[in-house]
Amino acid sequence: MSGAGPEEAPPIVSANFYKRLVASLVLVPLAIGLTFAGGLAFTAMVALGGALVVMEWMRIAAPGGSQYLGRALPVFCGLVVLGTPAGASGAMGGLVLGAGLFAVAALTAGSRYLWVAAGLLYGGAPGIALSLLREGPDGFIAVVFVLVTVWTTDSCAYFAGRALGGPKLWPRVSPKKTWSGAIGGALSAVLAGLLLALVAGLPSPAVVAGIAFILSVVSQLGDLGESAVKRRFDVKDSGTIIPGHGGIMDRVDGLIPAAILAAAIGLAHGGPSLAAGLIRW
């Protein structure tokens, strides 16, 4: 008789859970506080985040590249995002122009420069989007809505996936992620969005909850996309700056596409600001 039994379920929390918890207890209040402060404090936070994302991207996708580029491009990205309040079109134009130059360089200098171009957009575009979302009277609630949606998705997907297990979401790219985790994260984000809308007194809580679902799905796709890039270059973590999480990219991979989509929804819906267009229906 074989002694093999059913596969043992993983523990609810992983070995590095408490490191992640401590880091979150520090970073979440800091992010909320700077978001509440708004102005230069908030823009500087997202500019620094964008610069660090570009720095980590360069280490992953262009590890043998010029040291000058590895230092100059994060600074360029940060300055572009920092200049968003002075002129959004100029900031976005500068970012696209910079990425375009590297895309053109790829025609003669190799595909590595396409990855450089993608990294500039990956780090800069969400910073510009968040800076624009923070503008106006609804800016604080709008940005908190995006942050809470992404954070709830990430945390609840983690616990639901470990507790329920089941079929893997995309085992070749991210072996630990499950469909149960993805569904649990999305449903939790809907609930969080609904509660936030009710507490903030927003006019259409059900619509806000629906937007939370969309942002949750997109944030999970962003997480998978970053995992695919790391697997493409045989890298486990984007860095080591955040205990238990890895690098900045590992922490904001879901926020990046969610922030861009949130700004796009606000722009498409219209209103006195992107924030109002996102959360007032």
Secondary structure, DSSP 8 states (H G I E B T S, - for coil): -----S-----SS-TTHHHHHHHHHHHHHHHHHHHHH-HHHHHHHHHHHHHHHHHHHHHHH-TTS-HHHHHHHHHHHHHHHHTGGG-HHHHHHHHHHHHHHHHHHHHHH-THHHHHHHHHHHHHHHHHHHHHHT-STTHHHHHHHHHHHHHHHHHHHHHHHHHH--SEEETTTEEEEEHHHHHHHHHHHHHHHHHHHHHHT-S-HHHHHHHHHHHHHHHHHHHHHHHHHHHHTT-S-S-SSBTTTBSHHHHHTTHHHHHHHHHHHHHHH-SSSHHHHHH--
